[in-house]
Amino acid sequence: MRTRWITRFIAKLALLMFRTTVTGTDKLLAAHTNAAGKILVTANHVSLIDGVLIALSSPIPLVFAVAPEYALRRSITRHSLMLLSRMGYGQVVPLDTTSCYGVRALYRELEQGNAVMIFPEGRIRAGAESLELMPGVNWLLHKTGAAEVKVSIRGPEQSRLFSRTGRKYWPATALHYGDY
């Protein structure tokens, strides 16, 4: 767990700045204890800021599956993700969704006892009612025996800064660990 007070302070400050309320993190901690670290965190993907909000709100560091476009090719996002990783909020694994071998890096991370975070839809989708799971997610759950913790994200899809369809500049955001 992150024990440095400065990283916890920065996370709380950033979540306050994004007007984020977080509930249910105890479910993630309980699953982390019971599953010996093998956790697959899944969340609906509604905006570009979702992964950062989950990294800041998670009580344990996560391994994030990020599209190579953002993890490697775009310098602003690459450097931002690198900074968050160095601060102890988690690691980034580039995941090519067009390759059948992309999920193997996540499989290795789960087998090593790391908690992995993935957006099972594979892309940003404004309506978060039903999640269309990519085949690799079910394969990971079955093959590793990892516990699944679901995260529901509400609010960032309304942001003009992080969403294409947003109408508000600074909407309130809610993250709930445990259900969609």
KAPE-V674817 format. One record per residue. PSI is psi in degrees with one decimal (* if undefined). D_LAST is the distance of its C-alpha to the last C-alpha in Angstrom with 2 decimals. Layout:
psi = (PSI/PSI)
d_last = (D_LAST/D_LAST)
This chain:
psi = (153.8/120.4/-12.7/126.5/-30.0/-38.5/-37.1/-40.1/-44.7/-41.8/-46.7/-41.4/-43.8/-41.8/-36.6/-41.4/-38.4/5.9/50.2/129.4/135.7/130.0/153.9/13.9/-20.1/-29.3/-37.5/-42.6/-41.1/-43.2/-37.1/-40.0/-45.9/-34.3/11.5/39.0/-16.9/89.2/135.8/108.7/124.5/144.3/153.3/146.3/105.2/-13.9/176.5/-16.8/-2.9/-49.8/-39.4/-42.4/-39.8/-41.6/-41.9/-31.2/-16.2/132.5/-11.9/150.1/140.6/156.9/119.9/129.7/118.0/139.5/139.5/-29.5/-42.4/-36.2/-28.1/-38.4/-36.1/117.2/-36.9/-49.1/-38.2/-47.0/-36.8/-44.3/-37.8/-40.7/-46.6/-38.2/-44.2/-27.9/-8.0/15.4/-5.6/179.7/161.5/130.4/117.0/129.3/110.1/109.8/-12.3/-11.3/139.0/-12.0/-4.0/-32.8/-15.3/-32.5/-38.4/-36.1/-45.7/-40.6/-43.0/-40.5/-27.4/-1.4/17.0/147.4/130.6/139.4/130.6/147.5/106.9/-18.1/-25.0/-2.2/167.2/132.9/123.5/-45.1/121.0/22.2/-50.7/139.3/127.9/102.4/135.9/150.1/-30.2/-27.9/-48.6/-37.8/-44.6/-45.1/-43.6/-45.8/-37.6/-18.4/22.6/149.9/141.4/129.5/120.6/145.8/129.7/127.3/125.9/134.4/-47.2/-21.0/-13.9/-5.3/132.4/-23.5/-33.3/2.8/146.3/-28.8/7.2/150.1/-13.1/152.9/-38.5/69.5/154.6/146.5/143.7/133.1/128.8/116.6/129.0/-18.8/158.6/*)
d_last = (24.90/25.97/28.86/30.56/30.36/30.68/27.44/25.55/27.42/26.64/22.89/23.02/25.25/23.14/19.95/22.28/23.69/20.38/19.69/16.52/15.23/13.51/12.37/11.84/13.92/15.98/13.51/14.07/17.76/18.04/16.64/19.01/21.87/21.38/20.78/23.62/21.62/20.20/16.51/14.36/11.57/9.21/7.38/7.35/11.01/12.34/15.58/18.18/17.52/13.96/15.56/18.07/15.77/13.96/17.54/18.85/16.33/16.25/18.93/19.92/20.99/18.91/20.28/18.72/19.17/20.58/22.37/26.15/26.72/25.08/25.88/29.52/30.92/29.94/31.86/29.98/26.58/28.38/30.19/27.22/25.21/28.42/28.86/25.41/26.16/29.58/28.33/26.32/22.72/22.31/23.83/23.42/23.97/24.80/23.06/24.87/22.66/25.88/27.38/26.72/27.75/25.11/22.75/25.70/25.59/22.08/23.45/26.32/24.23/22.23/25.61/27.01/24.45/22.46/18.72/17.40/14.60/13.91/12.09/12.05/12.87/15.91/16.30/15.21/13.78/13.73/11.81/8.08/7.96/8.49/8.79/12.43/13.01/16.29/18.78/19.21/15.84/16.73/20.24/19.34/17.48/20.42/23.19/22.39/20.89/18.33/15.59/12.02/9.86/6.26/5.92/4.36/7.77/9.63/13.40/14.98/15.09/17.68/19.87/23.17/23.55/20.51/19.53/21.95/20.97/20.70/23.06/22.93/24.37/22.50/19.38/17.55/14.36/11.56/9.64/7.76/8.23/7.25/3.81/0.00)
